[in-house]
Amino acid sequence: MDLTQAERDMMQGLQGPAAADALGLVVRFAQAVGADRLLPCASAHVDGCLYHGQASLDFVERFVALEGRVRVPTTLNVGSVDLIHPELFIGDPALGAAGKRLMEAHVELGCTPSFTCAPYQTLFRPKFGDQLAWAESNAIVFANSVIGARTNRYGDFIDLACALSGRVPDYGLHRTENRRAGVIVELTGLEDAGTDLAGGIAVAAGLFIGRECGDTIAAITGLPASTSEDDLKALGAAAASSGSVAMFHAVGLTPEAPDLLTATGGREVPVAARLGPEQIAAILARLGTVPDDAPLSAVALGTPHFSLSEFDRLRPLLDLAPFAVPVYINTGRHEWERLLADGRAKELEAAGVTVVVDTCTYVTAIIRDLSGAVMTNSGKWAYYAPGNLGVDVAFGTLADTMLSARAGRVVRA
């Protein structure tokens, strides 16, 4: 490895034993992936605060014992419990206690207690070109694609090691030549779709490129003109759930794809598929495991975490209350504080909506009744919940989900 003098000093323990151990892990990881040098990173986002067993807690506690401190601004992904509303957790108390300790231990290392899967919605949003050490699949895709920052898929343990050392290996998507599209996905006949439908189209496009394009970067053409940042968020989350996607280009929408020529780097690349309304509808139909009119036990929104603009879109639909089934919305602390400050939290409470922070309803025990299907507008939630929770799901637009919450069964706007 071509280490700088500052990195050699850190390896020798001049910045403390925690930094030395962390950098040693990063160096060995870099050697394994074929990087010959390290890069300073602008920030980190750590996924390892979600409890998966004693080993995850032991790893962090060791760095706490060594009095480690992160060397770059470091946000935290969702944990296993909602620390602000602990009464929502209905799982094994021992697992809840271990999950809580894991979250707290990361904070003791100097991490920001954001506990969100959407750190790009906080004050710590990176800038174009920033080199990052981010974990959490949807955050990785969003940072690379929508912001134009640079990160690979850093998993548990190596994410924290990068944060404690302030370094990432120089390989993969940190390098310009690896960020060009290798396939094209053409959407046709969808340019004029309205705001509510654009989200579903984005989810379908994401599911397709995840399943069919592997780790090849796709350039997507023909997304609706109404496609928003929240829709691109949903696209990336679906792609990262159904496949190993870490980046996509939405031609004319994302910063490294003002046009197709730029997205591909001037190369001729194949068209992987042409998707029209029928193909999009078929992809979305496969997300659900129940037919229309099926009874529901709950509605779950906010995977990735609901943004303030999504709460704005939800607000008129609260007039549909009272709802026949519980409505859960996952969001981050940054958004929750704004909702409290401007009175929207009281509106949500009055409508019977349960807002969950710090965690997500498909990774922890919060939804009290899973006897029926759960409806969601999240491709990621619909993709993972059947396996994680053993529950049937229905997928629909935001309007679909709220009309269904009122009816207690799957209906369509």
C-alpha positions in Angstrom: 0.0 0.0 0.0 1.1 3.5 -0.8 0.5 5.1 2.5 1.1 8.8 3.4 3.3 9.7 6.3 0.2 10.7 8.3 -1.4 7.3 7.6 1.9 5.5 8.7 1.9 7.5 11.9 -1.7 6.5 12.5 -0.8 2.9 11.9 2.0 3.2 14.5 -0.5 4.4 17.1 0.4 8.1 17.2 -3.4 8.9 16.9 -4.3 6.4 19.6 -4.9 2.6 19.5 -8.5 2.8 18.2 -7.4 4.8 15.1 -4.5 2.4 14.6 -6.7 -0.7 14.7 -9.3 0.9 12.5 -6.8 1.9 9.9 -5.3 -1.6 10.0 -8.7 -3.0 9.1 -9.1 -0.5 6.3 -5.7 -1.3 4.8 -6.4 -5.0 4.8 -9.7 -4.4 3.2 -8.1 -2.2 0.6 -5.6 -4.9 -0.2 -8.4 -7.4 -0.6 -10.2 -5.2 -3.2 -7.0 -4.3 -5.0 -6.7 -0.7 -4.0 -3.1 0.7 -3.9 -3.8 3.8 -1.8 -6.4 5.4 0.5 -8.4 8.5 0.2 -9.5 11.0 2.9 -13.3 10.7 3.2 -15.6 13.7 3.8 -18.1 11.8 5.9 -19.3 8.3 6.9 -22.7 6.7 7.4 -22.6 3.6 9.6 -25.1 0.8 9.2 -23.7 -1.4 12.0 -25.8 0.2 14.7 -28.7 -2.2 13.8 -28.3 -5.2 16.2 -27.6 -8.6 14.5 -26.1 -10.4 17.4 -23.5 -10.2 20.2 -20.6 -9.9 17.7 -21.8 -6.6 16.4 -21.9 -5.2 20.0 -18.5 -6.7 20.9 -16.9 -5.0 17.9 -18.1 -1.5 18.8 -17.6 -2.0 22.6 -13.9 -2.7 21.9 -13.5 0.7 20.2 -15.3 2.3 23.0 -12.9 0.7 25.5 -10.0 2.0 23.4 -11.5 5.5 23.7 -12.0 5.7 20.0 -13.5 8.8 18.2 -14.7 9.1 14.7 -12.4 11.4 12.6 -15.1 12.6 10.1 -18.7 13.6 10.5 -20.5 10.3 10.9 -24.2 9.7 10.8 -25.9 6.5 12.0 -28.4 4.3 10.2 -31.5 2.9 11.8 -31.2 0.9 15.0 -33.3 -1.8 16.5 -35.5 0.4 18.7 -37.2 3.9 18.6 -35.3 5.6 21.4 -37.8 8.5 21.4 -40.8 6.3 21.6 -39.5 3.1 23.3 -43.1 2.0 24.1 -43.5 1.1 20.5 -41.1 -1.9 20.7 -43.0 -5.2 21.3 -40.1 -7.6 20.7 -37.9 -9.6 23.0 -36.8 -7.2 25.9 -33.3 -8.7 25.9 -32.9 -8.0 22.2 -34.3 -4.5 22.7 -31.8 -3.8 25.4 -28.9 -5.0 23.4 -30.0 -3.0 20.4 -30.4 0.1 22.5 -26.8 -0.4 23.9 -25.4 -0.8 20.4 -27.0 2.5 19.3 -25.6 4.3 22.5 -22.1 2.8 22.0 -21.9 4.3 18.5 -22.8 7.7 19.9 -20.0 7.3 22.5 -17.6 7.1 19.6 -18.7 10.5 18.4 -21.2 9.5 15.8 -24.2 11.8 15.3 -27.4 10.1 16.7 -29.3 10.5 13.4 -30.6 6.9 13.3 -31.9 7.3 9.8 -31.6 5.4 6.5 -31.8 8.7 4.7 -28.8 10.8 5.9 -29.0 12.9 2.8 -32.2 14.4 4.2 -30.3 15.8 7.2 -28.0 18.7 7.7 -25.1 16.3 6.8 -26.0 16.0 3.1 -22.8 15.6 1.2 -21.7 17.7 -1.8 -21.1 16.7 -5.4 -17.7 14.9 -5.7 -17.3 14.2 -2.0 -15.5 10.9 -1.2 -17.6 9.1 1.4 -17.6 5.9 3.5 -21.3 5.2 3.4 -23.2 2.0 4.3 -27.0 1.3 4.0 -27.9 0.3 0.5 -30.4 3.1 -0.4 -28.2 5.8 1.0 -25.3 4.5 -1.1 -27.3 4.6 -4.3 -28.7 8.1 -3.5 -25.3 9.6 -2.7 -23.7 8.3 -5.9 -26.6 8.8 -8.3 -28.7 11.8 -7.1 -26.0 13.9 -5.4 -22.9 12.8 -7.4 -20.9 12.1 -4.3 -18.7 8.9 -4.3 -18.9 5.8 -2.2 -18.8 2.1 -2.6 -21.1 -0.4 -0.7 -19.4 -0.4 2.7 -20.9 -3.0 5.0 -21.0 -3.4 8.8 -17.7 -3.1 10.6 -15.7 -1.7 7.7 -18.0 1.4 7.7 -17.1 2.2 11.3 -13.4 1.4 10.6 -13.4 4.0 7.8 -15.1 6.6 10.1 -12.6 6.0 12.9 -9.6 6.3 10.5 -11.1 8.9 8.1 -10.0 6.9 5.1 -11.5 4.8 2.3 -9.8 2.6 -0.3 -9.4 4.2 -3.7 -11.3 1.7 -5.9 -14.7 1.1 -7.5 -17.0 4.1 -7.6 -14.5 6.4 -6.0 -12.9 6.5 -9.5 -14.4 8.4 -12.4 -13.8 5.6 -15.0 -16.0 3.2 -13.0 -19.0 5.5 -12.8 -20.1 5.4 -16.4 -23.3 3.6 -17.6 -22.8 0.1 -19.1 -26.4 -0.5 -20.2 -29.5 1.6 -21.1 -33.0 1.1 -19.9 -35.6 2.9 -22.0 -39.0 3.9 -20.6 -41.5 4.7 -23.2 -45.0 6.3 -23.1 -44.6 7.4 -19.4 -43.2 10.9 -19.8 -46.6 12.6 -18.9 -47.4 10.5 -15.9 -48.6 12.5 -12.9 -47.0 13.0 -9.6 -48.6 10.1 -7.8 -47.9 7.6 -10.5 -44.3 8.8 -11.0 -43.3 7.1 -7.7 -44.6 3.7 -8.8 -42.8 4.0 -12.2 -39.6 4.8 -10.4 -40.0 1.8 -8.1 -40.6 -0.5 -11.1 -37.6 0.9 -12.9 -35.5 0.3 -9.8 -36.7 -3.3 -9.3 -36.0 -4.0 -13.0 -32.4 -2.7 -13.0 -31.7 -4.5 -9.7 -32.9 -7.8 -11.0 -31.6 -7.6 -14.6 -28.6 -5.3 -14.6 -26.6 -6.7 -11.7 -23.8 -4.3 -10.7 -23.7 -2.8 -14.2 -24.6 0.9 -14.0 -27.8 1.6 -15.9 -28.7 4.9 -17.7 -32.5 5.3 -17.5 -34.3 7.4 -20.1 -37.9 8.4 -20.3 -38.7 8.9 -16.6 -41.8 11.1 -16.2 -41.2 14.9 -16.2 -42.8 14.9 -12.7 -40.1 12.7 -11.2 -39.0 14.1 -7.9 -36.1 13.6 -5.6 -38.3 11.4 -3.5 -39.1 9.3 -6.6 -35.4 8.9 -7.3 -34.9 7.9 -3.7 -37.5 5.2 -4.2 -35.9 4.1 -7.4 -32.5 3.6 -5.8 -33.9 1.8 -2.8 -35.8 -0.6 -4.9 -32.7 -1.2 -7.1 -30.5 -1.8 -4.1 -33.1 -4.2 -2.6 -33.6 -6.4 -5.6 -29.9 -6.4 -6.7 -26.4 -5.2 -6.0 -26.9 -1.7 -7.5 -24.8 1.1 -6.1 -25.4 3.7 -8.8 -27.7 4.6 -11.7 -28.0 7.5 -14.1 -31.4 9.1 -14.7 -30.7 10.9 -18.0 -31.6 14.6 -17.7 -32.2 14.3 -14.0 -29.1 13.2 -12.1 -25.9 15.3 -12.1 -23.6 13.0 -14.0 -26.1 12.4 -16.7 -27.2 15.6 -18.3 -27.5 13.6 -21.5 -27.0 10.0 -22.6 -23.6 10.6 -24.2 -22.3 12.0 -20.9 -23.8 9.1 -18.9 -22.1 6.5 -21.0 -18.8 8.3 -21.4 -19.3 8.4 -25.2 -19.3 4.6 -25.5 -21.8 2.5 -27.3 -23.6 0.4 -24.8 -26.5 -2.0 -25.2 -30.2 -1.3 -24.5 -31.1 -3.8 -21.7 -34.9 -3.3 -22.1 -37.6 -1.0 -23.3 -40.4 -0.7 -20.7 -43.8 0.7 -21.4 -46.9 1.0 -19.2 -47.8 -2.7 -19.5 -44.3 -3.8 -18.4 -44.2 -1.3 -15.5 -47.6 -2.5 -14.3 -46.5 -6.2 -14.5 -43.4 -5.4 -12.5 -45.4 -3.7 -9.8 -48.0 -6.4 -9.7 -45.3 -9.0 -8.8 -44.5 -6.9 -5.7 -47.8 -7.7 -4.1 -48.8 -11.1 -2.5 -52.5 -10.4 -2.2 -55.2 -9.4 -4.6 -57.2 -6.2 -4.7 -59.9 -6.0 -2.0 -57.9 -8.2 0.4 -58.3 -7.3 4.0 -55.5 -5.3 5.6 -54.1 -5.2 9.2 -51.9 -2.1 8.7 -50.4 0.4 6.4 -46.6 1.1 6.5 -44.9 4.1 4.9 -41.5 5.6 4.9 -38.9 3.1 3.7 -36.6 4.8 3.1 -37.5 7.3 5.8 -40.3 9.8 4.9 -39.1 13.2 3.9 -40.7 16.5 4.8 -42.0 16.9 1.2 -43.6 13.4 1.5 -45.3 14.6 4.7 -46.6 17.6 2.7 -48.1 15.3 0.1 -49.6 13.2 2.8 -51.2 16.1 4.6 -54.4 16.4 2.5 -54.9 12.7 2.7 -55.3 12.9 6.5 -58.8 14.1 5.8 -59.6 10.5 5.1 -59.4 9.7 8.8 -60.6 7.9 10.8 -58.7 5.0 9.4 -59.9 1.4 9.7 -56.4 0.0 10.2 -53.3 1.5 11.9 -51.0 3.7 9.8 -47.2 3.6 10.6 -44.8 6.1 9.1 -41.0 5.7 9.5 -39.0 8.9 9.5 -35.8 10.4 10.9 -35.2 12.6 13.9 -34.4 15.6 11.7 -37.9 15.4 10.1 -39.6 14.5 13.5 -38.2 17.7 15.1 -39.6 19.8 12.2 -43.0 18.1 12.5 -43.1 18.8 16.2 -42.0 22.5 15.7 -44.6 23.3 13.0 -47.6 21.4 14.4 -47.8 18.7 11.9 -47.0 16.1 14.5 -50.3 16.9 16.3 -52.2 16.7 13.0 -50.7 13.2 12.5 -51.6 12.1 16.0 -55.1 13.5 15.7 -55.5 11.4 12.5 -54.4 8.3 14.4 -51.0 8.0 12.5 -48.1 6.4 14.4 -44.8 8.1 13.6 -41.8 5.8 14.1 -38.2 7.3 14.3 -34.8 5.7 14.8 -35.8 2.4 13.2 -38.0 0.9 10.6 -41.1 -1.4 10.8 -39.7 -4.1 8.6 -36.6 -4.6 10.7 -38.0 -4.5 14.3 -41.1 -5.5 16.1 -43.5 -2.5 16.1 -46.6 -3.4 14.0 -48.9 -4.9 16.5 -51.3 -6.8 14.2 -49.8 -8.8 11.3 -52.8 -11.1 10.9 -53.7 -9.6 7.6 -51.8 -8.0 4.7 -49.9 -4.7 5.1 -50.0 -2.1 2.3 -47.2 0.2 1.5 -46.0 2.6 -1.2 -42.4 1.5 -0.7 -40.8 -0.9 -3.1 -38.1 -1.7 -0.5 -40.7 -2.4 2.3 -42.7 -4.6 -0.1 -39.6 -6.5 -1.2 -38.2 -7.3 2.3 -41.3 -7.5 4.6 -42.6 -11.0 3.5 -39.2 -12.5 4.4 -38.5 -10.4 7.5 -42.0 -10.4 9.0 -43.7 -13.3 7.4 -46.5 -11.0 6.2 -48.3 -10.6 2.9 -48.0 -7.2 1.3 -49.9 -5.0 -1.2 -48.2 -2.2 -3.1 -49.8 1.0 -4.3 -49.4 4.7 -4.6 -49.6 7.0 -1.6 -53.2 7.8 -2.5 -53.9 4.0 -2.8 -52.5 3.3 0.6 -54.4 6.0 2.4 -57.7 5.1 0.7 -57.0 1.5 1.7 -56.3 2.5 5.3 -59.7 4.1 5.4 -61.4 1.1 3.9 -59.5 -1.6 5.7 -58.9 -3.4 2.5 -56.9 -3.0 -0.7 -58.5 -0.4 -3.0 -57.1 1.8 -5.8 -57.4 5.5 -6.4 
